[in-house]
Amino acid sequence: MATDRDKRLDATISRYEELNTMLADTEIMSDQSRYLTLVQEHAALTDLVADIRRSRKLRQEIEENRILLTESEDAEFRELVRDDINQSEAELEQIEARIESTIAPSDPNDQKNVIMEIRAGAGGDEAALFAASLFDMYTSYAEKAGWHYEIINNNETGIGGFKEVVFQIEGKGAFSRFKYESGVHRVQRVPITESGGRIHTSTVTVAVLPEAEEVDFEIDPADLQIDTYRASGAGGQHVNKTSSAIRITHLPTGVVVTCQDQRSQHKNRDKAMRHLRSLLLEEERSRQAADIASERRDQVGTGDRSERIRTYNFPQGRVTDHRINLTLYKLESILSGDLDELITALNAAAHEAKVRGDLSEN
């Protein structure tokens, strides 16, 4: 009996064959716009259809060879058949992995810019200092990727830490690389402010939001209360001369965003609106996910900022991601922006979880 997955793959092959017929139609060829669209769809399906057909052929060959094993008593022949089965199964495993990678649902936000919020949690000055370390880690990674980052708002401490820093990273695919960083990051080390040599545990929360465009989330201007005030903190004497800082309150939800990074009130307002739009869109997405079975909890964590996701242990020089039980003894390298191994492992685990979840529902 065919499963829903088999039916989906059958539909893919049927569509591919339909495209073959359509692309040979001279009437369609005369409509260049439609023809090019069909050519692109055909090209996108070509490798997948080849894998589906090869997978089914291998399954048939494996089944036939297993029947041969039961019918033959020739030891040498049986050994050859077993070798064929092993080779076919190895190839089949690779092909099936490619098929699942292709048909697994993708995140529509993956190619978007990202807005990140880093806030000091438990640990006072030490937490604020580590918040600054995480900011440096993420912006270093962004710079290595050739992406641009821009601070939206920050609240610095007197010793070089951040009570809070909100910033945007602009680059194609930025959200796909950072989206599993949301949660509680725990640091274990002897604080710079501690003379007794005792190891302290502090926490920092990170929230990652895909940047929302105006078309993604429309905000009624009547729902906004916009206040201006004089910026404070580091930034030069000019910062206190004019009321350029912006505070925007979304009245229906009570969400508040601020921006005082730019001298221009207009630029601060634009940055604050980008932040607000992304926050409200994420809030809406979270509500929808809760309505649809709370999103699958067996993925790489919930993305909730209350969930402890990672520990940075300085005495042992290790970083442990608790969601996928991955420990790397390269703490200094990771804090300098060498995040690819962690990010790739998290994306792979999330992909496998989505595939398992998708198949279990069929």
C-alpha positions as CSV (number, residue, x, y, z in Angstrom):
1,M,0.0,0.0,0.0
2,A,1.4,3.4,-1.0
3,T,2.2,5.8,1.7
4,D,1.5,9.5,1.5
5,R,5.2,10.0,1.0
6,D,5.1,7.7,-2.0
7,K,2.1,9.6,-3.4
8,R,3.9,12.9,-3.1
9,L,6.9,11.4,-4.9
10,D,4.6,10.0,-7.6
11,A,3.1,13.4,-8.0
12,T,6.5,14.9,-8.5
13,I,7.3,12.4,-11.3
14,S,3.9,13.1,-12.9
15,R,4.5,16.8,-12.8
16,Y,8.0,16.3,-14.3
17,E,6.6,14.3,-17.2
18,E,3.8,16.9,-17.7
19,L,6.5,19.6,-17.9
20,N,8.3,17.5,-20.5
21,T,5.2,17.5,-22.7
22,M,4.5,21.2,-22.1
23,L,8.0,22.2,-23.0
24,A,7.6,20.5,-26.4
25,D,4.5,22.4,-27.1
26,T,5.1,25.1,-29.7
27,E,2.3,27.3,-28.4
28,I,3.9,27.4,-25.0
29,M,7.3,28.1,-26.5
30,S,5.8,31.3,-28.1
31,D,5.0,32.6,-24.6
32,Q,8.5,33.4,-23.4
33,S,7.6,34.4,-19.9
34,R,5.6,31.2,-19.3
35,Y,8.1,29.0,-21.1
36,L,11.0,30.3,-18.9
37,T,9.0,29.7,-15.8
38,L,8.3,26.1,-16.8
39,V,12.0,25.6,-17.8
40,Q,13.1,26.7,-14.3
41,E,10.5,24.4,-12.7
42,H,11.7,21.5,-14.9
43,A,15.4,22.1,-14.0
44,A,14.5,22.2,-10.3
45,L,12.8,18.8,-10.5
46,T,15.3,17.0,-12.7
47,D,17.8,15.8,-10.1
48,L,15.0,14.9,-7.6
49,V,13.1,12.8,-10.2
50,A,16.4,11.0,-11.2
51,D,17.0,10.2,-7.5
52,I,13.4,9.0,-7.0
53,R,13.6,6.7,-10.0
54,R,17.1,5.4,-9.0
55,S,15.9,4.8,-5.4
56,R,12.9,2.7,-6.6
57,K,15.1,0.7,-9.0
58,L,17.6,0.0,-6.2
59,R,14.8,-1.2,-3.9
60,Q,13.6,-3.5,-6.6
61,E,17.1,-4.9,-7.2
62,I,17.6,-5.4,-3.5
63,E,14.3,-7.3,-3.2
64,E,15.2,-9.5,-6.2
65,N,18.6,-10.3,-4.8
66,R,17.1,-11.2,-1.4
67,I,14.9,-13.7,-3.2
68,L,17.9,-15.1,-5.0
69,L,19.6,-15.7,-1.6
70,T,16.7,-17.9,-0.5
71,E,16.7,-19.9,-3.7
72,S,20.4,-20.6,-4.2
73,E,22.6,-23.0,-2.1
74,D,25.8,-22.0,-4.0
75,A,28.0,-20.4,-1.3
76,E,30.1,-18.4,-3.8
77,F,27.1,-17.1,-5.6
78,R,25.4,-16.2,-2.4
79,E,28.4,-14.2,-1.3
80,L,28.4,-12.2,-4.6
81,V,24.7,-11.5,-4.1
82,R,25.3,-10.3,-0.6
83,D,28.0,-7.9,-1.9
84,D,25.5,-6.6,-4.5
85,I,22.9,-6.0,-1.8
86,N,25.4,-4.2,0.5
87,Q,26.5,-1.9,-2.3
88,S,22.9,-1.2,-3.3
89,E,21.9,-0.5,0.2
90,A,24.8,2.0,0.7
91,E,23.9,3.8,-2.5
92,L,20.2,3.8,-1.6
93,E,21.0,5.4,1.8
94,Q,22.8,8.3,0.1
95,I,20.1,8.8,-2.4
96,E,17.3,8.7,0.2
97,A,19.2,11.3,2.2
98,R,19.3,13.6,-0.9
99,I,15.6,13.1,-1.5
100,E,14.7,14.0,2.1
101,S,17.0,17.0,1.9
102,T,15.2,18.2,-1.2
103,I,11.6,17.6,-0.1
104,A,12.0,18.7,3.6
105,P,10.1,22.0,4.2
106,S,12.3,25.1,4.1
107,D,11.9,28.1,6.3
108,P,10.6,31.0,4.3
109,N,12.6,33.4,6.5
110,D,16.0,31.8,5.9
111,Q,17.2,34.3,3.3
112,K,16.2,37.3,5.4
113,N,18.3,39.8,7.4
114,V,18.3,39.2,11.1
115,I,17.7,41.3,14.2
116,M,19.4,40.0,17.4
117,E,18.7,41.1,21.0
118,I,21.4,40.2,23.6
119,R,20.6,40.9,27.3
120,A,22.5,40.3,30.5
121,G,20.8,37.9,32.8
122,A,21.9,36.5,36.1
123,G,25.4,37.6,37.2
124,G,25.5,41.4,37.3
125,D,28.6,42.9,35.8
126,E,29.9,39.5,34.7
127,A,26.7,38.8,32.7
128,A,27.0,42.2,31.0
129,L,30.6,41.5,30.1
130,F,29.7,38.2,28.6
131,A,26.8,39.9,26.7
132,A,29.5,42.0,25.1
133,S,31.6,38.9,24.3
134,L,28.6,37.3,22.5
135,F,28.0,40.5,20.6
136,D,31.6,40.4,19.5
137,M,31.3,36.7,18.6
138,Y,28.2,37.2,16.4
139,T,29.5,40.4,14.7
140,S,32.9,38.8,14.0
141,Y,31.1,35.9,12.3
142,A,29.0,38.3,10.3
143,E,32.1,40.2,9.2
144,K,33.8,37.0,8.1
145,A,30.8,36.1,6.0
146,G,30.9,39.6,4.3
147,W,27.8,40.8,6.0
148,H,27.1,44.3,7.5
149,Y,25.9,44.9,11.0
150,E,24.3,47.9,12.6
151,I,23.5,48.6,16.2
152,I,19.8,49.6,16.8
153,N,20.0,50.2,20.5
154,N,22.4,49.5,23.4
155,N,22.8,50.0,27.1
156,E,26.4,49.9,28.1
157,T,28.0,49.4,31.5
158,G,30.9,51.4,32.8
159,I,33.3,48.5,32.4
160,G,32.7,47.6,28.8
161,G,29.7,45.3,29.1
162,F,26.2,45.5,27.8
163,K,23.1,45.3,29.9
164,E,21.3,45.1,26.5
165,V,22.3,45.4,22.8
166,V,20.0,45.2,19.8
167,F,21.5,45.0,16.4
168,Q,20.8,44.1,12.8
169,I,22.9,41.9,10.5
170,E,22.3,42.4,6.8
171,G,23.2,39.6,4.5
172,K,21.6,36.9,2.3
173,G,20.9,33.9,4.4
174,A,21.8,35.6,7.7
175,F,18.6,34.2,9.5
176,S,19.3,30.7,8.3
177,R,22.7,30.8,10.1
178,F,21.6,32.5,13.4
179,K,18.1,31.3,13.9
180,Y,19.1,28.6,16.5
181,E,21.0,31.0,18.7
182,S,17.8,32.0,20.6
183,G,17.8,31.0,24.3
184,V,19.9,31.3,27.4
185,H,23.7,31.2,27.0
186,R,25.5,30.2,30.2
187,V,29.1,31.2,31.0
188,Q,31.3,29.5,33.7
189,R,34.5,31.4,34.5
190,V,36.4,33.4,37.1
191,P,35.1,36.9,36.6
192,I,37.3,39.7,35.7
193,T,35.8,41.6,38.6
194,E,36.5,38.7,41.1
195,S,39.8,38.6,42.9
196,G,39.1,35.4,44.9
197,G,39.5,33.1,42.0
198,R,36.1,31.5,42.3
199,I,34.2,30.2,39.3
200,H,30.9,32.0,38.8
201,T,28.0,31.1,36.6
202,S,26.3,33.9,34.7
203,T,23.6,33.9,32.0
204,V,22.8,36.0,28.9
205,T,19.7,35.7,26.8
206,V,19.7,35.9,23.1
207,A,16.6,36.5,20.8
208,V,16.9,36.1,17.0
209,L,14.3,37.7,14.8
210,P,14.0,37.6,11.0
211,E,13.7,41.2,9.8
212,A,10.1,41.9,8.8
213,E,9.3,44.0,5.8
214,E,6.4,46.3,5.7
215,V,4.6,43.8,3.5
216,D,5.1,41.1,6.1
217,F,3.5,42.9,8.9
218,E,1.5,46.1,8.5
219,I,1.2,48.4,11.6
220,D,-1.6,50.9,12.0
221,P,0.0,54.3,12.8
222,A,-2.9,54.9,15.2
223,D,-1.6,52.0,17.3
224,L,1.7,53.8,18.0
225,Q,2.8,56.2,20.6
226,I,6.1,57.8,19.6
227,D,8.2,59.8,22.1
228,T,11.4,61.6,21.5
229,Y,14.1,62.3,24.1
230,R,17.7,63.2,24.5
231,A,20.0,60.3,24.1
232,S,22.4,59.4,26.9
233,G,25.6,57.4,27.2
234,A,28.6,57.1,25.0
235,G,28.5,58.7,21.6
236,G,30.0,62.2,22.0
237,Q,28.8,65.5,23.2
238,H,26.4,65.9,20.2
239,V,24.2,63.1,21.6
240,N,22.7,65.2,24.3
241,K,22.1,68.4,22.3
242,T,18.9,67.4,20.5
243,S,16.0,65.1,21.2
244,S,17.0,62.6,18.5
245,A,16.4,59.4,20.5
246,I,13.1,57.5,19.7
247,R,10.8,55.4,21.9
248,I,7.9,53.7,20.1
249,T,5.2,51.9,22.1
250,H,2.8,49.6,20.3
251,L,-0.4,50.3,22.3
252,P,-2.4,47.1,21.6
253,T,0.5,44.8,22.7
254,G,2.5,47.1,25.0
255,V,5.7,46.3,23.1
256,V,8.3,49.1,23.4
257,V,11.4,49.7,21.3
258,T,14.0,52.4,21.5
259,C,16.8,53.7,19.3
260,Q,19.3,56.4,20.1
261,D,22.3,55.2,18.0
262,Q,22.0,57.8,15.3
263,R,22.2,61.6,15.4
264,S,19.2,61.8,13.1
265,Q,15.7,61.4,14.7
266,H,14.5,60.1,11.3
267,K,17.2,57.4,11.2
268,N,16.5,56.3,14.8
269,R,12.8,56.1,14.0
270,D,13.4,54.0,10.9
271,K,15.6,51.6,12.9
272,A,13.1,51.4,15.8
273,M,10.2,50.6,13.4
274,R,12.2,47.8,11.8
275,H,12.8,46.3,15.3
276,L,9.2,46.7,16.3
277,R,7.9,45.2,13.0
278,S,10.1,42.1,13.5
279,L,9.1,41.7,17.2
280,L,5.4,41.9,16.3
281,L,5.8,39.5,13.4
282,E,7.6,37.0,15.7
283,E,4.9,37.3,18.3
284,E,2.3,36.5,15.7
285,R,4.3,33.5,14.4
286,S,4.7,32.2,17.9
287,R,0.9,32.4,18.5
288,Q,0.3,30.5,15.2
289,A,2.9,27.9,16.2
290,A,1.2,27.4,19.5
291,D,-2.1,26.9,17.8
292,I,-0.6,24.3,15.5
293,A,0.4,21.8,18.1
294,S,3.0,24.0,19.8
295,E,5.5,23.4,17.0
296,R,7.4,20.2,17.3
297,R,9.3,20.1,20.6
298,D,11.7,17.4,19.3
299,Q,13.5,19.8,17.0
300,V,16.6,21.7,18.0
301,G,14.8,23.2,21.0
302,T,11.9,25.7,21.0
303,G,13.9,28.8,20.3
304,D,12.4,30.2,23.5
305,R,14.8,32.7,25.2
306,S,14.0,31.0,28.6
307,E,15.6,27.8,27.4
308,R,19.2,27.1,28.4
309,I,20.8,26.1,25.1
310,R,24.6,26.4,25.6
311,T,27.4,26.6,28.2
312,Y,30.7,28.3,27.7
313,N,33.1,26.8,30.3
314,F,36.4,28.7,30.5
315,P,38.3,26.5,32.9
316,Q,37.9,23.5,30.5
317,G,38.0,25.6,27.3
318,R,34.8,24.0,26.1
319,V,31.5,25.0,24.6
320,T,28.6,22.6,25.0
321,D,25.3,22.9,23.1
322,H,22.8,21.0,25.2
323,R,20.1,20.6,22.5
324,I,22.3,18.3,20.4
325,N,24.8,17.1,23.1
326,L,27.7,18.6,21.1
327,T,30.8,19.6,23.0
328,L,33.7,21.4,21.3
329,Y,37.0,22.1,23.1
330,K,37.7,25.3,21.1
331,L,36.1,28.0,23.2
332,E,38.5,30.9,22.2
333,S,38.1,30.1,18.5
334,I,34.3,30.1,18.9
335,L,34.2,33.4,20.8
336,S,36.3,34.9,18.0
337,G,33.5,34.1,15.5
338,D,34.4,30.5,14.4
339,L,30.8,29.3,14.6
340,D,30.4,27.3,11.4
341,E,30.8,23.8,13.1
342,L,28.2,24.6,15.7
343,I,25.8,26.2,13.3
344,T,26.1,23.4,10.7
345,A,25.5,20.8,13.4
346,L,22.4,22.6,14.6
347,N,21.0,23.0,11.1
348,A,21.6,19.3,10.4
349,A,19.9,18.3,13.6
350,A,16.9,20.5,12.9
351,H,16.6,19.2,9.3
352,E,16.6,15.6,10.6
353,A,14.0,16.4,13.1
354,K,11.7,18.0,10.5
355,V,12.1,15.0,8.2
356,R,11.3,12.6,11.1
357,G,8.3,14.8,12.1
358,D,7.1,15.0,8.5
359,L,7.3,11.3,7.9
360,S,5.7,10.4,11.3
361,E,2.6,12.4,10.3
362,N,2.1,10.5,7.1
